[in-house]
Amino acid sequence: MSRVCRITPRASQDIEAIADYLANQTNLASAETFLTEIDRVLQRIGQFPYIGRQRDELYPNLRSLPCRQYLIFYGLLDNEVEVFRVVSGYQDLTALFETDQ
């Protein structure tokens, strides 16, 4: 049974910022491809919620799964997956989650 993926406002802002960046730096098709790939990965997470790597070193019960050079950070709720952030894997992730707490 698949779980519903709920995207937090912060994660939605992350996705929008990445798509805008790709559209401005490359082209609109690249941004659209990224959005399609994010949607595909989110559907996969909904089907297989334990597929992501455990990231307890960053935040309790946090998981991550890559999409291109970005990481999707999410947590498992009863019948949902909550997507917290979508960020570059090259960022200082420890600092990112310290400031989000």
C-alpha positions, 0 to 999 in steps of 0.5 A: 500500500502506497503512502501519500507524500505530503510536501511541506511549504519549505520543501515546495519552496526548495523545489520551486527555487531549483526549477527556477534556477535550472530554467534561468541557467539552462532552459525551461525543458531542463526545469520541466525534466527536473520536476518530472524526476522529482515527481517520479522519486516522490511516487517511489518513496510513497510506494517504498518509504524505507528506500531512503537512507536513514539520516539520524545523524542530521535529525531523528527519524529522517531519511534521504533519497537522491534525485540528480545532485539533490537530496530529498529529506523526508520522515515517515508518519502513520500513513504519510510521508512528509517531505521536509527539504529538497536541497543540493547534496553539496550543501553543509547538511549538518548546518542546514538541519541545525538552523531548521530546528 
